[in-house]
Amino acid sequence: MAIYAYALIGLIVGIIARAILPSTRLVGLWGSALLGGAGGIIGGLISSAIAPVSATSTVHPLGIVLAVIVSALVSVGLIVITRNKRFA
């Protein structure tokens, strides 16, 4: 059940990153939200690898912090990478 919580945290961070940074036409609102959700899941899985006691069954503070950090990095990273590309 914690994976769903991490995905929700990532979705929120992805939407916030989209609102704060001007994006390109390549990634829309839902794309940013899905990228953030994927980053949140990856952050949650990394936290369960670091602290395997709780694994993915419960949400713990390390998982929340890593979900926020990884989802922000994924969302902002794609926005920065695609910012200077020109589209027809």
C-alpha positions in Angstrom: 0.0 0.0 0.0 2.9 2.4 0.5 3.7 2.3 -3.2 0.4 4.1 -3.8 1.2 6.7 -1.3 4.6 7.3 -2.9 3.0 7.5 -6.3 0.5 10.1 -5.0 3.3 12.1 -3.5 5.1 12.0 -6.8 2.0 13.1 -8.7 1.7 16.1 -6.5 5.4 17.0 -6.8 5.2 16.6 -10.6 2.2 19.0 -10.9 4.0 21.5 -8.6 7.1 21.3 -10.8 5.0 21.9 -13.9 3.4 24.9 -12.2 6.6 26.4 -11.0 8.8 25.9 -14.1 7.8 26.8 -17.6 7.6 23.6 -19.6 7.9 22.7 -23.2 5.2 21.3 -25.5 6.8 17.9 -25.2 5.4 17.3 -21.7 2.0 18.4 -20.7 0.3 18.5 -17.3 -0.4 14.8 -17.2 3.0 13.9 -18.5 4.6 15.9 -15.7 2.3 14.3 -13.1 3.1 10.8 -14.4 6.8 11.5 -14.4 6.5 12.7 -10.9 4.6 9.6 -9.9 7.2 7.4 -11.5 9.9 9.3 -9.6 7.9 8.9 -6.4 7.7 5.1 -6.9 11.4 4.9 -7.6 12.2 7.0 -4.5 10.0 4.7 -2.4 11.7 1.6 -3.7 15.1 3.1 -3.0 14.0 3.8 0.5 12.8 0.3 1.0 16.2 -0.9 -0.2 18.0 1.3 2.3 15.7 0.5 5.2 14.2 -3.0 4.4 12.5 -3.3 7.8 9.4 -1.6 6.6 9.8 -2.6 2.9 6.9 -1.4 0.8 4.1 -2.2 3.3 4.2 1.0 5.4 5.1 4.6 4.7 8.0 5.9 6.6 9.7 9.4 6.6 12.7 8.3 4.6 10.4 7.0 1.9 8.5 10.3 1.8 11.7 12.3 1.6 13.2 10.2 -1.2 9.9 10.1 -3.1 9.8 13.9 -3.1 13.5 14.3 -4.0 13.5 11.7 -6.8 10.2 12.9 -8.3 11.4 16.5 -8.3 14.6 15.5 -10.0 12.8 13.5 -12.7 10.2 16.2 -13.4 12.6 19.1 -13.3 15.3 17.2 -15.2 13.1 16.5 -18.1 11.8 20.0 -18.2 15.4 21.4 -18.2 16.6 18.9 -20.8 13.7 19.6 -23.3 13.6 23.4 -22.7 16.0 24.4 -25.4 14.8 22.1 -28.1 12.8 23.6 -30.9 9.7 21.9 -32.3 8.1 22.4 -35.7 
